Amino acid sequence: MSLCPQTVPPVPEETARVARAAFPKGNLYLQLRNEIGVLFEDTDFADLFPTRGQPAYAPWRLALITIFQFIENLSDRAASDAVRARIDWKYALSLELEDSGFDSTVLCEFRARLVIGKTENVVFEKLLA
């Protein structure tokens, strides 16, 4: 997997409209995005990926998904299903409603990259900051 760091896109208009309709009082994930913004950027993880090869799923999203997964005590498969199915997650992750997500093994591979690259604390430290 290679990484060509990109800036974090804004929440797609249709995703924002549907999320606000579904959660008029908000929820944890909408609040996270609205009040804190984006916690991570691809450049935070650039050292973990080569610059050539098949494009990687955005590491800033994988870091957030890992946090969401922990909050809800979800398996990798359940977390990847949530990315496909949940409007609030799509909102927090700046995804189009039609986004089909990724294979659950991507989460395990991402965590392995964090450990091998000795950067597992990056996620924790950014979250604390």
N, CA and C atoms as an extended XYZ file, in Angstrom:
387
Properties=species:S:1:pos:R:3:atomname:S:1:resname:S:1:resid:I:1 pbc="F F F"
N         0.838       -1.182        0.000 N   MET     1
C         0.000        0.000        0.000 CA  MET     1
C         0.879        1.241        0.000 C   MET     1
N         0.546        2.189       -0.841 N   SER     2
C         1.288        3.443       -0.896 CA  SER     2
C         0.415        4.579       -0.398 C   SER     2
N         1.067        5.669       -0.063 N   LEU     3
C         0.330        6.815        0.443 CA  LEU     3
C         0.748        8.070       -0.299 C   LEU     3
N        -0.223        8.739       -0.843 N   CYS     4
C        -0.056       10.075       -1.411 CA  CYS     4
C        -0.910       10.969       -0.526 C   CYS     4
N        -0.300       11.578        0.516 N   PRO     5
C        -1.092       12.356        1.480 CA  PRO     5
C        -1.971       13.398        0.807 C   PRO     5
N        -3.207       13.446        1.253 N   GLN     6
C        -4.171       14.418        0.741 CA  GLN     6
C        -4.785       15.150        1.918 C   GLN     6
N        -5.286       16.340        1.658 N   THR     7
C        -5.956       17.082        2.719 CA  THR     7
C        -7.290       16.420        3.031 C   THR     7
N        -7.738       16.600        4.242 N   VAL     8
C        -9.005       16.022        4.670 CA  VAL     8
C       -10.138       16.792        3.990 C   VAL     8
N       -11.007       16.084        3.266 N   PRO     9
C       -12.085       16.781        2.572 CA  PRO     9
C       -13.192       17.204        3.538 C   PRO     9
N       -13.965       18.209        3.153 N   PRO    10
C       -15.122       18.567        3.984 CA  PRO    10
C       -16.170       17.465        3.911 C   PRO    10
N       -17.106       17.509        4.839 N   VAL    11
C       -18.208       16.550        4.827 CA  VAL    11
C       -19.034       16.804        3.563 C   VAL    11
N       -19.296       15.765        2.771 N   PRO    12
C       -20.115       15.965        1.573 CA  PRO    12
C       -21.483       16.539        1.941 C   PRO    12
N       -21.969       17.422        1.085 N   GLU    13
C       -23.218       18.138        1.349 CA  GLU    13
C       -24.395       17.191        1.635 C   GLU    13
N       -24.560       16.170        0.816 N   GLU    14
C       -25.684       15.238        0.995 CA  GLU    14
C       -25.533       14.449        2.299 C   GLU    14
N       -24.324       14.054        2.632 N   THR    15
C       -24.087       13.333        3.885 CA  THR    15
C       -24.435       14.228        5.064 C   THR    15
N       -24.032       15.492        5.001 N   ALA    16
C       -24.337       16.438        6.081 CA  ALA    16
C       -25.840       16.642        6.216 C   ALA    16
N       -26.530       16.787        5.101 N   ARG    17
C       -27.979       17.011        5.132 CA  ARG    17
C       -28.702       15.823        5.767 C   ARG    17
N       -28.347       14.617        5.348 N   VAL    18
C       -29.000       13.417        5.863 CA  VAL    18
C       -28.644       13.206        7.340 C   VAL    18
N       -27.397       13.443        7.700 N   ALA    19
C       -26.980       13.263        9.098 CA  ALA    19
C       -27.718       14.238       10.013 C   ALA    19
N       -27.849       15.488        9.580 N   ARG    20
C       -28.577       16.466       10.404 CA  ARG    20
C       -30.052       16.095       10.528 C   ARG    20
N       -30.631       15.543        9.466 N   ALA    21
C       -32.034       15.114        9.528 CA  ALA    21
C       -32.191       13.898       10.445 C   ALA    21
N       -31.241       12.969       10.372 N   ALA    22
C       -31.313       11.752       11.191 CA  ALA    22
C       -31.010       12.025       12.663 C   ALA    22
N       -30.150       13.011       12.919 N   PHE    23
C       -29.737       13.328       14.282 CA  PHE    23
C       -29.903       14.833       14.530 C   PHE    23
N       -31.144       15.310       14.625 N   PRO    24
C       -31.351       16.755       14.774 CA  PRO    24
C       -30.708       17.331       16.038 C   PRO    24
N       -30.540       16.519       17.050 N   LYS    25
C       -29.877       16.974       18.278 CA  LYS    25
C       -28.403       16.594       18.283 C   LYS    25
N       -27.942       16.011       17.185 N   GLY    26
C       -26.546       15.590       17.089 CA  GLY    26
C       -26.324       14.254       17.773 C   GLY    26
N       -25.116       13.781       17.691 N   ASN    27
C       -24.673       12.601       18.440 CA  ASN    27
C       -23.161       12.693       18.602 C   ASN    27
N       -22.568       11.725       19.236 N   LEU    28
C       -21.148       11.767       19.552 CA  LEU    28
C       -20.283       12.036       18.318 C   LEU    28
N       -20.540       11.336       17.216 N   TYR    29
C       -19.678       11.429       16.043 CA  TYR    29
C       -19.878       12.734       15.279 C   TYR    29
N       -21.095       13.229       15.230 N   LEU    30
C       -21.330       14.524       14.614 CA  LEU    30
C       -20.700       15.625       15.457 C   LEU    30
N       -20.836       15.516       16.777 N   GLN    31
C       -20.220       16.484       17.681 CA  GLN    31
C       -18.708       16.468       17.551 C   GLN    31
N       -18.145       15.291       17.481 N   LEU    32
C       -16.690       15.171       17.336 CA  LEU    32
C       -16.225       15.947       16.114 C   LEU    32
N       -16.880       15.734       14.996 N   ARG    33
C       -16.479       16.404       13.753 CA  ARG    33
C       -16.748       17.905       13.823 C   ARG    33
N       -17.895       18.292       14.380 N   ASN    34
C       -18.264       19.708       14.404 CA  ASN    34
C       -17.463       20.522       15.408 C   ASN    34
N       -17.202       19.961       16.561 N   GLU    35
C       -16.566       20.731       17.630 CA  GLU    35
C       -15.056       20.577       17.678 C   GLU    35
N       -14.573       19.398       17.368 N   ILE    36
C       -13.133       19.159       17.429 CA  ILE    36
C       -12.516       19.251       16.037 C   ILE    36
N       -13.292       18.908       15.040 N   GLY    37
C       -12.770       18.916       13.681 CA  GLY    37
C       -12.115       17.585       13.374 C   GLY    37
N       -11.104       17.628       12.570 N   VAL    38
C       -10.402       16.421       12.160 CA  VAL    38
C        -9.184       16.254       13.064 C   VAL    38
N        -9.084       15.116       13.706 N   LEU    39
C        -7.990       14.878       14.646 CA  LEU    39
C        -6.677       14.513       13.965 C   LEU    39
N        -6.765       13.873       12.829 N   PHE    40
C        -5.577       13.345       12.173 CA  PHE    40
C        -5.513       13.805       10.725 C   PHE    40
N        -4.320       13.741       10.180 N   GLU    41
C        -4.104       14.014        8.763 CA  GLU    41
C        -3.254       12.882        8.210 C   GLU    41
N        -3.330       12.666        6.908 N   ASP    42
C        -2.522       11.617        6.288 CA  ASP    42
C        -1.042       11.779        6.596 C   ASP    42
N        -0.582       13.021        6.665 N   THR    43
C         0.850       13.256        6.901 CA  THR    43
C         1.312       12.740        8.263 C   THR    43
N         0.382       12.588        9.209 N   ASP    44
C         0.741       12.025       10.521 CA  ASP    44
C         1.241       10.587       10.398 C   ASP    44
N         0.867        9.931        9.300 N   PHE    45
C         1.192        8.517        9.124 CA  PHE    45
C         2.044        8.263        7.882 C   PHE    45
N         2.562        9.312        7.283 N   ALA    46
C         3.277        9.188        6.004 CA  ALA    46
C         4.482        8.256        6.091 C   ALA    46
N         5.156        8.225        7.218 N   ASP    47
C         6.339        7.364        7.359 CA  ASP    47
C         6.002        5.879        7.353 C   ASP    47
N         4.754        5.533        7.509 N   LEU    48
C         4.350        4.130        7.579 CA  LEU    48
C         4.064        3.512        6.215 C   LEU    48
N         4.026        4.342        5.183 N   PHE    49
C         3.623        3.870        3.859 CA  PHE    49
C         4.667        4.252        2.812 C   PHE    49
N         4.914        3.362        1.859 N   PRO    50
C         5.794        3.734        0.746 CA  PRO    50
C         5.080        4.733       -0.166 C   PRO    50
N         5.838        5.346       -1.048 N   THR    51
C         5.244        6.321       -1.972 CA  THR    51
C         4.799        5.678       -3.278 C   THR    51
N         5.110        4.400       -3.468 N   ARG    52
C         4.721        3.699       -4.695 CA  ARG    52
C         3.916        2.461       -4.341 C   ARG    52
N         3.044        2.074       -5.254 N   GLY    53
C         2.225        0.883       -5.054 CA  GLY    53
C         0.754        1.232       -5.055 C   GLY    53
N        -0.056        0.244       -4.724 N   GLN    54
C        -1.508        0.423       -4.679 CA  GLN    54
C        -1.857        1.457       -3.611 C   GLN    54
N        -2.764        2.388       -3.908 N   PRO    55
C        -3.112        3.420       -2.924 CA  PRO    55
C        -3.722        2.831       -1.649 C   PRO    55
N        -3.324        3.387       -0.533 N   ALA    56
C        -3.841        2.968        0.768 CA  ALA    56
C        -5.142        3.697        1.072 C   ALA    56
N        -5.987        3.074        1.894 N   TYR    57
C        -7.162        3.759        2.421 CA  TYR    57
C        -6.640        4.873        3.321 C   TYR    57
N        -7.265        6.020        3.328 N   ALA    58
C        -6.760        7.191        4.051 CA  ALA    58
C        -6.473        6.861        5.512 C   ALA    58
N        -5.207        6.987        5.929 N   PRO    59
C        -4.870        6.637        7.317 CA  PRO    59
C        -5.539        7.518        8.362 C   PRO    59
N        -5.856        8.764        8.017 N   TRP    60
C        -6.554        9.593        9.001 CA  TRP    60
C        -7.917        8.992        9.307 C   TRP    60
N        -8.546        8.405        8.275 N   ARG    61
C        -9.839        7.750        8.503 CA  ARG    61
C        -9.653        6.484        9.330 C   ARG    61
N        -8.644        5.706        9.010 N   LEU    62
C        -8.416        4.456        9.749 CA  LEU    62
C        -8.141        4.728       11.223 C   LEU    62
N        -7.432        5.813       11.509 N   ALA    63
C        -7.172        6.166       12.907 CA  ALA    63
C        -8.482        6.499       13.625 C   ALA    63
N        -9.340        7.275       12.978 N   LEU    64
C       -10.638        7.590       13.580 CA  LEU    64
C       -11.502        6.346       13.737 C   LEU    64
N       -11.515        5.507       12.716 N   ILE    65
C       -12.304        4.279       12.787 CA  ILE    65
C       -11.818        3.412       13.938 C   ILE    65
N       -10.514        3.357       14.151 N   THR    66
C        -9.956        2.587       15.267 CA  THR    66
C       -10.467        3.124       16.600 C   THR    66
N       -10.561        4.438       16.714 N   ILE    67
C       -11.097        5.049       17.939 CA  ILE    67
C       -12.583        4.724       18.085 C   ILE    67
N       -13.349        4.872       17.004 N   PHE    68
C       -14.778        4.557       17.044 CA  PHE    68
C       -14.988        3.084       17.419 C   PHE    68
N       -14.140        2.247       16.856 N   GLN    69
C       -14.205        0.807       17.120 CA  GLN    69
C       -13.995        0.543       18.610 C   GLN    69
N       -13.045        1.228       19.210 N   PHE    70
C       -12.775        1.074       20.632 CA  PHE    70
C       -13.966        1.569       21.457 C   PHE    70
N       -14.502        2.727       21.104 N   ILE    71
C       -15.634        3.309       21.839 CA  ILE    71
C       -16.797        2.322       21.904 C   ILE    71
N       -17.058        1.645       20.775 N   GLU    72
C       -18.221        0.763       20.691 CA  GLU    72
C       -17.885       -0.717       20.864 C   GLU    72
N       -16.606       -1.005       21.150 N   ASN    73
C       -16.163       -2.385       21.353 CA  ASN    73
C       -16.561       -3.273       20.165 C   ASN    73
N       -16.171       -2.836       18.963 N   LEU    74
C       -16.534       -3.545       17.744 CA  LEU    74
C       -15.360       -4.365       17.209 C   LEU    74
N       -15.675       -5.466       16.584 N   SER    75
C       -14.666       -6.240       15.866 CA  SER    75
C       -14.288       -5.471       14.600 C   SER    75
N       -13.217       -5.900       13.949 N   ASP    76
C       -12.831       -5.264       12.690 CA  ASP    76
C       -13.949       -5.361       11.664 C   ASP    76
N       -14.568       -6.506       11.581 N   ARG    77
C       -15.648       -6.697       10.611 CA  ARG    77
C       -16.830       -5.777       10.934 C   ARG    77
N       -17.205       -5.686       12.202 N   ALA    78
C       -18.324       -4.830       12.592 CA  ALA    78
C       -17.988       -3.354       12.342 C   ALA    78
N       -16.746       -2.970       12.571 N   ALA    79
C       -16.340       -1.582       12.314 CA  ALA    79
C       -16.371       -1.269       10.822 C   ALA    79
N       -15.894       -2.194        9.997 N   SER    80
C       -15.930       -1.936        8.546 CA  SER    80
C       -17.375       -1.917        8.053 C   SER    80
N       -18.241       -2.718        8.657 N   ASP    81
C       -19.670       -2.663        8.317 CA  ASP    81
C       -20.277       -1.326        8.733 C   ASP    81
N       -19.865       -0.806        9.886 N   ALA    82
C       -20.377        0.484       10.355 CA  ALA    82
C       -19.994        1.606        9.402 C   ALA    82
N       -18.802        1.535        8.830 N   VAL    83
C       -18.384        2.551        7.855 CA  VAL    83
C       -19.326        2.533        6.654 C   VAL    83
N       -19.753        1.362        6.252 N   ARG    84
C       -20.659        1.237        5.112 CA  ARG    84
C       -22.083        1.672        5.460 C   ARG    84
N       -22.514        1.430        6.691 N   ALA    85
C       -23.929        1.520        7.019 CA  ALA    85
C       -24.344        2.740        7.837 C   ALA    85
N       -23.428        3.313        8.583 N   ARG    86
C       -23.848        4.333        9.541 CA  ARG    86
C       -23.625        5.751        9.029 C   ARG    86
N       -24.676        6.524        9.051 N   ILE    87
C       -24.625        7.901        8.577 CA  ILE    87
C       -23.713        8.742        9.458 C   ILE    87
N       -23.781        8.552       10.775 N   ASP    88
C       -22.953        9.360       11.669 CA  ASP    88
C       -21.468        9.100       11.453 C   ASP    88
N       -21.091        7.862       11.179 N   TRP    89
C       -19.691        7.560       10.886 CA  TRP    89
C       -19.293        8.174        9.554 C   TRP    89
N       -20.151        8.071        8.552 N   LYS    90
C       -19.845        8.664        7.241 CA  LYS    90
C       -19.630       10.169        7.390 C   LYS    90
N       -20.439       10.800        8.218 N   TYR    91
C       -20.301       12.235        8.465 CA  TYR    91
C       -18.927       12.537        9.068 C   TYR    91
N       -18.589       11.854       10.137 N   ALA    92
C       -17.312       12.101       10.813 CA  ALA    92
C       -16.115       11.803        9.916 C   ALA    92
N       -16.292       10.873        8.978 N   LEU    93
C       -15.204       10.444        8.100 CA  LEU    93
C       -15.221       11.144        6.738 C   LEU    93
N       -16.097       12.115        6.552 N   SER    94
C       -16.206       12.849        5.277 CA  SER    94
C       -16.453       11.927        4.096 C   SER    94
N       -17.355       10.984        4.255 N   LEU    95
C       -17.638       10.032        3.184 CA  LEU    95
C       -18.984       10.319        2.532 C   LEU    95
N       -19.059       10.047        1.254 N   GLU    96
C       -20.332       10.110        0.542 CA  GLU    96
C       -21.240        9.008        1.083 C   GLU    96
N       -22.532        9.210        1.016 N   LEU    97
C       -23.477        8.198        1.488 CA  LEU    97
C       -23.311        6.873        0.754 C   LEU    97
N       -22.909        6.932       -0.510 N   GLU    98
C       -22.768        5.722       -1.324 CA  GLU    98
C       -21.441        5.001       -1.100 C   GLU    98
N       -20.553        5.554       -0.290 N   ASP    99
C       -19.234        4.950       -0.108 CA  ASP    99
C       -19.379        3.517        0.404 C   ASP    99
N       -18.681        2.599       -0.255 N   SER   100
C       -18.817        1.177        0.078 CA  SER   100
C       -17.806        0.697        1.109 C   SER   100
N       -16.978        1.580        1.631 N   GLY   101
C       -16.057        1.199        2.691 CA  GLY   101
C       -14.871        0.395        2.218 C   GLY   101
N       -14.445       -0.556        3.026 N   PHE   102
C       -13.227       -1.318        2.791 CA  PHE   102
C       -13.349       -2.679        3.445 C   PHE   102
N       -12.436       -3.550        3.100 N   ASP   103
C       -12.390       -4.877        3.715 CA  ASP   103
C       -11.898       -4.742        5.157 C   ASP   103
N       -12.434       -5.527        6.031 N   SER   104
C       -12.103       -5.430        7.452 CA  SER   104
C       -10.627       -5.687        7.750 C   SER   104
N        -9.932       -6.407        6.896 N   THR   105
C        -8.511       -6.694        7.141 CA  THR   105
C        -7.657       -5.430        7.081 C   THR   105
N        -8.174       -4.383        6.475 N   VAL   106
C        -7.430       -3.124        6.381 CA  VAL   106
C        -7.155       -2.562        7.778 C   VAL   106
N        -8.090       -2.730        8.706 N   LEU   107
C        -7.889       -2.229       10.069 CA  LEU   107
C        -6.748       -2.950       10.773 C   LEU   107
N        -6.702       -4.247       10.637 N   CYS   108
C        -5.621       -5.029       11.242 CA  CYS   108
C        -4.272       -4.631       10.637 C   CYS   108
N        -4.242       -4.470        9.325 N   GLU   109
C        -3.005       -4.066        8.648 CA  GLU   109
C        -2.558       -2.673        9.110 C   GLU   109
N        -3.507       -1.771        9.308 N   PHE   110
C        -3.171       -0.426        9.774 CA  PHE   110
C        -2.567       -0.475       11.178 C   PHE   110
N        -3.197       -1.231       12.070 N   ARG   111
C        -2.655       -1.345       13.432 CA  ARG   111
C        -1.270       -1.978       13.418 C   ARG   111
N        -1.067       -2.960       12.554 N   ALA   112
C         0.255       -3.588       12.436 CA  ALA   112
C         1.286       -2.565       11.964 C   ALA   112
N         0.923       -1.715       11.010 N   ARG   113
C         1.840       -0.665       10.549 CA  ARG   113
C         2.206        0.277       11.696 C   ARG   113
N         1.217        0.614       12.520 N   LEU   114
C         1.488        1.489       13.657 CA  LEU   114
C         2.516        0.863       14.600 C   LEU   114
N         2.337       -0.416       14.879 N   VAL   115
C         3.228       -1.108       15.813 CA  VAL   115
C         4.617       -1.290       15.200 C   VAL   115
N         4.667       -1.770       13.974 N   ILE   116
C         5.959       -1.988       13.306 CA  ILE   116
C         6.720       -0.677       13.160 C   ILE   116
N         6.000        0.402       12.857 N   GLY   117
C         6.635        1.709       12.707 CA  GLY   117
C         6.862        2.424       14.026 C   GLY   117
N         6.526        1.746       15.120 N   LYS   118
C         6.667        2.312       16.465 CA  LYS   118
C         5.986        3.684       16.580 C   LYS   118
N         4.820        3.791       15.970 N   THR   119
C         4.067        5.050       16.000 CA  THR   119
C         2.673        4.869       16.583 C   THR   119
N         2.484        3.796       17.340 N   GLU   120
C         1.171        3.546       17.911 CA  GLU   120
C         0.732        4.667       18.851 C   GLU   120
N         1.693        5.389       19.425 N   ASN   121
C         1.344        6.488       20.317 CA  ASN   121
C         0.873        7.734       19.584 C   ASN   121
N         1.097        7.805       18.260 N   VAL   122
C         0.650        8.970       17.484 CA  VAL   122
C        -0.856        9.150       17.653 C   VAL   122
N        -1.605        8.084       17.533 N   VAL   123
C        -3.062        8.159       17.656 CA  VAL   123
C        -3.437        8.639       19.051 C   VAL   123
N        -2.837        8.052       20.060 N   PHE   124
C        -3.130        8.405       21.449 CA  PHE   124
C        -2.758        9.843       21.747 C   PHE   124
N        -1.565       10.267       21.347 N   GLU   125
C        -1.110       11.626       21.648 CA  GLU   125
C        -1.951       12.680       20.937 C   GLU   125
N        -2.326       12.439       19.698 N   LYS   126
C        -3.174       13.375       18.970 CA  LYS   126
C        -4.549       13.466       19.621 C   LYS   126
N        -5.059       12.345       20.083 N   LEU   127
C        -6.363       12.323       20.736 CA  LEU   127
C        -6.315       13.140       22.025 C   LEU   127
N        -5.239       12.978       22.793 N   LEU   128
C        -5.096       13.745       24.035 CA  LEU   128
C        -4.952       15.242       23.781 C   LEU   128
N        -4.224       15.574       22.718 N   ALA   129
C        -3.998       16.993       22.396 CA  ALA   129
C        -5.318       17.640       22.011 C   ALA   129
